Amino acid sequence: MSKENYDICPPECCDMRGMLSFLILWLLSKRPMYGQELAEEIGKRRGTKPNPGTIYPALKELKKRGLIKSKKEGRVTNYHITEEGRKGIQKACEYFCKAFGEIFQERMKIDRS
């Protein structure tokens, strides 16, 4: 079945392969961070920290697509979300809530029981 047959589709900024792009954009929507800092924050949420061979290509792709910008500050490169990135993360959050919201609501009911 093609995407056109579904009411909701993942936004272009965030694919479903591990949701790394989503996590990066979400974290950068809170504040600018450098690569190692992003990896540590993602590790806290996923249980495993992505290695540089995973996170830096993802950052490069997000930058290429205009969703983030980088700024060299001394020896560290800080990443900042762009306005286009903010729009993308908003669409992604809406998509994930539609796609997975019921699952989380049911889980919360079970946890409260």
Secondary structure, DSSP 8 states (H G I E B T S, - for coil): --GGGSS----TT--SSTTHHHHHHHHHHHS-EEHHHHHHHHHHHHSS---HHHHHHHHHHHHHTTSEEEEEETTEEEEEE-HHHHHHHHHHHHHHHHHHHHHHHHHHHHHH-
